[in-house]
């Protein structure tokens, strides 16, 4: 395509579009995507590149799947939207929830659908607090998460996210969020001759629960593999110990599978690698592979 066309679209982009995670220097070498097929993206200049990040860790089945576009068209032509308030439902959502229940963790068999990963974090936090209020423990409201963990950038999700560079211009954060170190050997060198690094990192959760008071902690939220924080895979003994601690102190374990869900790590969901079941699981991205926006 003509260079002038790329320049015109770039100027229009600059004038009217607000980008996430953006610096003005990004427009010095603009790239506007126009096509995608399988693992390949093509820009307005006709240059093809491998989409090594799979969109934003979400296009699990590849670009350009015509059968998915046709399925969406068929459904939208039949029924594009209906509310699920006050017990109303529809056939596709019933069938999807039933299908999910057949291959998620045995502890997970009911589903609340959201519009994306950050909203899923918000909903997980609300669900955890709601659960403890129903159980007669209304003071259990605190959420523990990890440094270098990423859970989205809406307000509660950003407060759970353990990367201060995302907070600086948007504070103050939502109260009652606590951060502990990640099982990341480069940043945390815990462990000794009697305790492995994975167990030492997991024990930081127990220390935080005891410091805050078990009767005030609602949940611990964690990605099975930390994505935006550096693709940090935990030691094999980390999550089994985390599960023990959560069960011991009546703290719900929330598995943030927004990135790791739906086959990203070689199993359907990330905690399966360690035979650990969460109390709450949240997901987005791979469930639609980006064909219906849920990032």
N, C-alpha and C positions, 0 to 999 in steps of 0.2 A: 504494500500500500504506500502511496505517496507520503514523503516525509512531512509535507505540509499538513496532511490529514492527521498524522500522529501529533504534530505540534498543536493543531487546533483542538484536538480532543484533550491534550494535556492542559492547555490553557482553560478549557471548560471545566476540567477536573479541579484545577487549582481554584477556580472562581466559585464552584458550587458544592464541592464534595469535601466532607470532613472525614479524614482517615483515622483509624485506630493505630496506635503504636507507630507514630509517624514523625519524621524530621524533614524540614524543607529540602535538605540535600537529596532526599529520595527522588525528587523530581528532576535532578540533574541528568539522570539517565532513565527516563520514564519507560515503563513497560506496561502496555495495555493488552490484556489477554483477550482473544477473540474465539478460540476453539480449544477443545480438549478431547482427546481420544486415548483411552487406556491410561497409561502413565505419562502421556505426552501433552504438553501445553504449547499453543502457538500464539504469538503476539501479532500486533497489527503490521509489523514489518515482515511477517512470514517466518520468523525465526522460531524453531522448535526446540524445546528443552524438556528434560525429564523432570517431572514434578516430584522431586525427592522428598518433600514434606507431606505429600499426599493431601494437597489443599492446605488445610490447617490441622493435620492429623485426623482428617475426617472423611476423605474420599476413599473409603476402604475398598470399594469394588471397581474403582477406576472411573475416568471421565467418559462421557458419550454413550452411556448405556441406553440404547433406544427403548428397550423393553420397559425400563423404569419411567421414562418420559411418557410412554404410551399408557402405562398403568395409571400414572398421575392424571393424564388427560381424561381417561375413561371415568375415573372417580370424580374429578371436578365437573365433568359433564353431567354426572348423575346427581351428586350431592357434594357441593364444595365446602359447606360449613354447616354445622348445627351445634348448639350449645349442649354441654353435658351437665348443666346445673340441674338441681332438684331431681336427680335420678334419671334424667333423659340420657339416651345413649345412641349409638349407631353401630352398624354391623362391622365396619373395618376396625374400629377401636376395640370392640369386644374380641374380635378374632386376633388382633395384635397382642392384647394383654394375655389371652389364653396361650398363644404361641410362645411368648416370652417366658411364661411360667414353666414351660417344658424344658428350658435349657439354662435358666439362671440358677444361682445358688439355691439349694433346697430351702434355705431360710427366707428366700424372697419369692413371694407368689402373688403379690398385689401391686398394682402400678398406678402412679399418678403422672400424667404426661404434662410436660412443660414445653416452652418454646426454645430452650437452649441450656447450655451448661451452667451459666451463672444463675439462671432462674432455678435450676435443679439444686444448686447449693443453697440458695435462699429457702427452697422448699424443704430440703433436708434439715436445715437448722430449725425451721418452724415445726416440722414433724417431730423432731427430738424434744423440743420444749413442750409441744402439745402432749406428747406421750407421757412425760413426767408429771405434767399437771393432772392428767387423767389418773395417774398412779398415786396421786395424793402427795407428790413431792415437788411443789411449785418453785422451790428455790434452786432446783437443778436447771440452770440456764446457761452456764458457761460452756464455751466450745474451745477445745484444745486442737490446734493444728501445728504444722511444722514450718520452720524456716525453709525457704526455697520451695515451699509448696505453692501450687497455683490452683485456685478454685473459682476464678472469675473476677469480674471487676465491677459488678453492682455493689451496693454498699456493704451488706453483710458478707457477700462473697469476697470482696476486696479485703475486708477485715480478717477473714480466714486466710487469705493469701499471704504467704510469709516472705514477700519481697518488697522492702520499703520504697523502692523506686516507683512502685505503682501507687503509693499512698500520698506522696509529698504535696501534691497540689489539690488533694481532695479531702483532707482531714477536717475535723477529727474523725477517727474511725468509730465504728459501732462498739460500744463497751461490751465487756464480758467475753472477749476473745483473747486467748493465751497461746503463745508460740513456743515450741521447744525445738531443739536441734534435730536435724535430719540424720538418717543413717548414711552419712556421706563421708567416707574416710578422708577426703581432702580437707574438709572443714571440721570434722569431729573425729578425734583420735581416741575415743573412749575404749575401755576394755583393758584387761591386764591378764596375768597368767591364769587367773581364775574365772574371768568373764570375757566372753567374745565381744568384738565390737558391735555385733548385731544386738546382743542381749543388753549391752551397756547403753546403746542408743534407745532401745525399747524401754529400759528402766527409767529413762528421763520422763516418760509419760507417767509412771507411777509416782515419781517425785513431784511432778506438777499437780497431779490429782491430790496428793496428800498436802501439798503446800496451799492449794486453793480451798481444799475441803471437799471430800467425796460427795457430800450432800449439796454441793453447788455446781457440780460438773455434769452437764447433760450428755456430751458426746465428744468423741475424738474423730476428726475427719482426716483422711489421708488418701493420696493416690498410691496405688500399688507400685507403680514406677513414676517417679516425679518427672513430669514432662518439661514445662517451661523453665523449671529451676535447674535443668542440666541433664535430663534423661538419667536420673539417679535410680539405679536398681538396688534394692535393699539386700542385705545379707539374708541367707536362707532361714536363719533362726529369728529374724526380726519380727515378722508379722505373727507367727505362732505365739511369741511372748506378748505382743500387743493384745492379741485376742484374750490371753489369760488375764492380763491386767484389767482390760475392760470388763470382763465377766466378774472378776473379783470385786470391783468397786462400783458395780452397777452403772457403768458408763457405756453408752451406745457406741458401736463402731460403725462409722459411715465410710464406705468405700467409694471414693470418687473415681468412677470408671469412665469419665467423659472421654479421655484419650485411650485408655487401655481396653475399653470394652469392645465387644464384637470382633474378636480375633486379632487385635493389634499386636499382642505379645505371643501369639501362637496357641492360646486357649481362648475360650469364649470371653472369659473375664479374668482380670489380672490376679486376684487373690487365689485363684485355682492352683497356681503354681506352688502354693504352700499349704494347700488343703485347709484354708481358713475361710470361714463364712462370716459375712458382715451382718449387722442388724438392719442397716439401711444401705442401699446401693443407689448411686445416681449415675446417669449416663446421658449422652447426647450424640454428637458427631456421627459415629459409625452407624447408628440405628437408621439413619436416612442416607448416609454416604454423601451428604451435601445436596441431594436432589430435592429435598425439602429443607429449607434453611433451618438448621438446629446446631449452632456452633457453640 
